[in-house]
Amino acid sequence: MESSSAAKKTPPGTGRKARSLCVPFASEATYGRCLSDRAYYRHYLMEQYHTHPELFPSAWSAGFHFHGVVHSKKQGLRQCRVKLKGDGTVYQLRPSFMMPYMIGRVEAVEKPLLLRRWGVSFDALAYVFGRDPMYWYRAYVSLGRASVVGTTIKAAERLPAHVIADEKHTRCRGQRVFIPTTVADNCILGAEVVEAADTPTLTDGYQVFADEAGQLDPAYAPQTVNTDGWQPTQAAWKTLFPSITRVLCFLHAVLAVKNRCRSVPGLGYEVGALLWQVYAAPTLAAFAQRIRRLREGRPAQPLPDSVKEKLRDVCDNADAFKAAYRHPGCYRTSNGLERLMNYQHRLLWTMQYFHGTPQSATLYVRAMALLWNFHPYGRKTQQKEGRYTSPFERINQFRYHDNWLENMMIAASRRGQQTTHKIR
């Protein structure tokens, strides 16, 4: 494990390369046998490598030597180190039942950390489970060090062809900040805190998602992105992925029109039903025909000028809505993102938003994202989803471990490949 003095010498913003591997173990007894029998440990490691090669560095295939033992006085645990023959890199082998930096066993912290899913305060966690609030804060925020995309998606072919993107507005030390959020397949795949909502700043915010996805597949580029009408968001995605197709969110268009109908009782319902009828068009030709009818003057009753203006905007943006018909499977509304932004909103409200630096806030929202991606579904949702127990399992079609946090620790081996984020 790297020393704290070595970490301080790392240039700011570059992060540290992960030098530990989280190895799956079904029980501590199996781990104890591995420590006492090196031949068995070697066989066990190679078996895990053939089963889950994504958890190991590419140079592992050339073989390795055992390279000493590290003893943790804090946890009374020995850990082997290995040196790869291919590139000479030394890795420390951490068993999956132990948290990084030896802060505790997974079984001792997984229930308190799961309660963060509902925004239970760190003071309350300390009152019920012991320790102090800062211990639970650091344990939680440290989850954000791992690559969100690399930890959540374990194969390049699982990267989403279609994504949804928008910015969550919040506050840091009383100043407005924004969280560029990327969502697909009911998982949060990108969340960063930025201080402005202009094109260059949002490009930097969404760049992290692009970089982390690029580590899985250097040629990755989503086919479509669903956004609202905010031009800097659209420009940021076009900058990152020049070939991407913008699909305008129809839900935002409907809400914009209905918000102008409040002065006339019942008008919002009538206009909303008409717009959703347009949305439900089964083919591109039918959609174009319904847009033409909308432009020609439906509904029949007189409309306030402000409502007419918004309906004209819907018609003028028809091409951005039509793009969805050319990309089957894309997101036509941002409902999938709005649900997860509600989760963000609830947790941010319970803590009264951010009180530290933008860097610590970013680690916080990344931890929120990974907690969502790995949290176990409730009973009703598990019955609905069948064999899937979490968003991670649903997108990857498997899980490493039945315990949700141990499953995350294994998936985050080598910090989910690599990340540039660290606690400051």
Number of C-alpha atoms within 10 A of each C-alpha: 14 13 7 8 8 9 12 10 9 11 9 12 10 11 16 19 13 18 16 20 23 25 22 23 19 13 11 13 10 12 20 13 12 18 16 10 11 13 10 13 19 15 12 16 16 16 12 16 17 11 10 13 14 17 23 20 16 11 14 17 15 10 12 19 13 16 14 11 14 14 11 12 9 10 12 8 14 16 15 19 21 20 18 19 15 13 12 12 14 18 21 23 21 25 25 27 25 21 21 20 12 14 15 15 16 19 14 14 18 15 14 20 22 19 13 18 16 12 18 16 18 22 16 13 21 17 12 10 14 12 12 14 16 12 14 22 17 14 19 21 20 19 24 26 22 28 29 30 26 28 26 27 24 22 12 16 12 13 25 20 16 22 23 27 22 25 23 18 14 19 19 18 12 10 10 12 20 22 27 25 24 21 25 21 17 17 25 25 30 27 27 26 28 22 16 14 19 15 18 14 18 26 22 16 25 24 19 21 22 22 17 23 24 17 18 20 14 12 10 18 19 17 16 24 28 28 26 21 16 14 11 16 24 24 18 21 25 16 15 17 17 11 13 17 21 21 28 27 22 26 16 16 20 21 13 16 23 20 13 18 21 13 10 10 9 10 18 20 13 13 20 17 13 16 22 13 12 18 19 11 16 10 12 15 12 14 20 18 14 21 22 14 14 18 17 9 13 16 14 6 8 9 16 12 10 13 20 16 13 18 24 16 15 22 17 13 15 17 14 16 23 19 18 22 17 11 15 10 11 21 23 22 21 22 15 16 25 16 12 18 20 12 17 20 15 15 20 18 12 12 13 12 16 20 14 10 12 18 15 20 23 23 25 25 23 27 22 24 26 25 22 23 25 25 21 21 16 11 10 9 13 14 12 11 14 10 12 20 22 23 21 28 19 18 20 16 11 14 19 17 17 11 16 22 24 25 20 24 29 25 29 25 28 24 25 26 24 21 24 15 21 19 15 9
